[in-house]
Amino acid sequence: MINLLTENVVHLVEAARLVPPGPSGRPPHLSTLLRWINPGVRGVRLEAARLGGRWVTIKQALQRFADRLTAAQAGPPPPVRAGRICAAERADQELSRLGV
């Protein structure tokens, strides 16, 4: 929870500049941070507060968001669909038949 009275609040545009640039060399767009707030990424949401007509957050919230995303990613891998397993087995059999 963000406390507007005791923490250093930053506008989302400023917060975007704190995030390392993407492949294009530019920081994430404001709309990206808005998606991080709502609906979130993999069930993890960036902590933010609505102040007047704008969204604000704090630097520490960006760190917590990154920490939670990393932890969510480190969870168990998603189950492999049975169809993919069968296709992989067929490919292995075909390669064995061809002597590869």
Stockholm file with secondary structure:
# STOCKHOLM 1.0

chainA/1-100         MINLLTENVVHLVEAARLVPPGPSGRPPHLSTLLRWINPGVRGVRLEAARLGGRWVTIKQALQRFADRLTAAQAGPPPPVRAGRICAAERADQELSRLGV
#=GR chainA/1-100 SS CCCTTTSCEEEHHHHHHHSCCCTTSSCCCHHHHHHHHTTCBTTBCCCCEEETTEEEEEHHHHHHHHHHHHHHHTSCCCCCCHHHHHHHHHHHHHHHHHTC
#=GC SS_cons         CCCTTTSCEEEHHHHHHHSCCCTTSSCCCHHHHHHHHTTCBTTBCCCCEEETTEEEEEHHHHHHHHHHHHHHHTSCCCCCCHHHHHHHHHHHHHHHHHTC
//
